[in-house]
Amino acid sequence: MAATTKTKKEKTGARTDGYRAITRFLLVSPYKIRPVADLVRRKPYTEAISLLEHMPHKGARLIRKTVVSAASNALNLDKKLDEDMLYVKEIKIDEGPSVKRVWFRGRGRADMLLRRMSHITVVVDQTAMSVTNAAGAAKGKKPAPKKAEK
């Protein structure tokens, strides 16, 4: 259901702008999905998934599938990543084509019934903390210790 597009740079494992998944031509209005997307934007991956699993909206189920697909793309392309290192960097809900139906009314009149479609684009990326720890581990250094809060 979720189609993914990768550039050559992303396939080689070089540092990118994140890992993306795109779901197109969903038969749900983008106006109904956008408030759900606003709740999980810029959240850690595990928190975003738990939020989406417990929401009753149809859009939450569709966004969750796309977020899971983007995360599995990230984990497949970069074996050093873990689910706890990821966060939802970007979610775009774009308007797709509309299916137009004629709705016959009284007295010979007709209305247009628009069935709106939407495209969901999700980008997940590493958190800044995991990038610095991974860079330190790659050089043979120990990760920076966490500061104790008072």
C-alpha positions in Angstrom: 0.0 0.0 0.0 2.8 2.4 0.8 5.0 3.1 -2.1 8.5 4.3 -1.3 10.9 6.3 -3.4 14.7 6.3 -2.7 17.4 8.3 -4.4 20.8 6.7 -5.2 22.3 8.6 -2.3 19.9 7.1 0.1 20.5 3.6 -1.2 24.2 3.8 -0.6 23.7 4.7 3.1 25.2 8.2 2.9 23.8 10.8 5.4 20.5 12.1 4.0 17.6 14.3 5.0 15.8 11.3 6.5 14.0 8.2 5.4 10.7 8.5 3.6 7.6 6.6 2.8 4.7 7.8 0.7 1.2 6.5 0.5 -0.8 7.7 -2.4 -4.5 7.8 -3.5 -6.1 7.2 -0.1 -9.8 7.6 -0.2 -10.1 10.0 2.8 -10.2 13.7 2.8 -7.0 15.5 3.6 -8.9 17.9 5.9 -9.8 15.0 8.2 -6.2 13.6 8.3 -4.3 16.8 8.9 -5.3 17.3 12.6 -4.2 13.8 13.4 -0.9 14.4 11.6 -0.3 17.6 13.6 -0.4 15.5 16.9 2.5 13.2 15.9 4.7 15.6 14.0 8.2 16.0 15.5 7.6 13.3 18.1 9.8 10.3 18.9 8.9 7.2 16.8 7.7 5.0 19.7 5.6 7.8 21.1 4.1 8.6 17.7 3.1 4.9 17.2 1.6 4.5 20.6 -0.5 7.7 20.0 -1.7 6.6 16.6 -2.6 3.1 17.9 -5.0 4.5 20.5 -6.8 7.0 18.3 -10.2 6.1 16.9 -9.8 8.0 13.6 -9.4 6.3 10.3 -6.7 8.7 9.4 -4.7 7.6 12.5 -4.6 4.0 11.1 -3.5 5.2 7.7 -0.8 7.5 9.1 0.5 4.8 11.4 1.0 2.4 8.4 3.0 5.0 6.6 5.1 5.9 9.7 5.9 2.2 10.3 6.9 1.9 6.6 9.2 4.9 6.8 10.8 3.5 10.0 11.3 0.1 8.4 12.9 1.8 5.4 15.3 3.5 7.8 16.1 0.3 9.8 16.6 -1.6 6.5 19.0 1.0 4.9 21.0 1.8 8.1 21.6 -1.3 10.2 23.1 0.7 13.0 19.8 2.4 13.8 17.4 1.4 16.4 13.7 2.3 16.8 14.5 4.5 19.8 16.9 6.6 17.8 14.2 7.7 15.3 11.7 10.6 15.3 9.0 11.8 12.9 10.7 14.6 11.2 8.1 15.6 8.7 4.5 14.6 7.8 2.8 16.1 4.7 -0.8 15.5 3.8 -1.3 16.5 0.2 -4.5 16.6 -1.7 -4.9 14.0 -4.4 -7.4 13.8 -7.2 -11.2 13.9 -6.5 -13.6 11.3 -7.7 -16.7 13.1 -9.0 -20.1 11.5 -8.7 -23.4 12.9 -9.8 -25.9 13.1 -7.0 -29.4 13.3 -8.4 -31.8 15.5 -6.6 -35.5 16.4 -6.8 -37.1 18.4 -9.6 -34.5 17.2 -12.2 -31.6 18.8 -10.5 -28.2 17.3 -9.8 -25.4 18.0 -7.3 -21.7 17.0 -7.6 -20.5 14.6 -4.9 -16.7 14.9 -4.5 -14.9 11.9 -3.0 -11.6 13.5 -2.0 -8.3 11.6 -2.0 -5.0 12.3 -0.2 -1.3 11.5 -0.3 0.6 11.0 2.9 4.4 11.6 3.0 6.3 10.7 6.2 10.0 11.4 6.8 11.7 9.8 9.8 15.3 10.7 10.9 17.7 10.1 13.7 17.6 12.3 16.7 20.5 14.7 17.2 21.6 12.8 20.4 21.9 9.5 18.5 23.9 11.1 15.7 26.5 12.5 18.1 26.7 9.2 20.0 27.0 7.2 16.8 29.8 9.5 15.6 31.7 9.1 18.8 31.3 5.3 18.7 32.5 5.2 15.2 35.7 7.0 16.1 36.3 4.6 19.0 35.3 7.1 21.7 32.8 6.4 24.4 29.5 8.2 24.2 29.2 11.4 26.1 27.8 10.8 29.7 24.5 12.2 30.5 24.4 15.1 32.9 22.6 14.6 36.2 19.6 16.8 36.6 19.2 18.6 40.0 
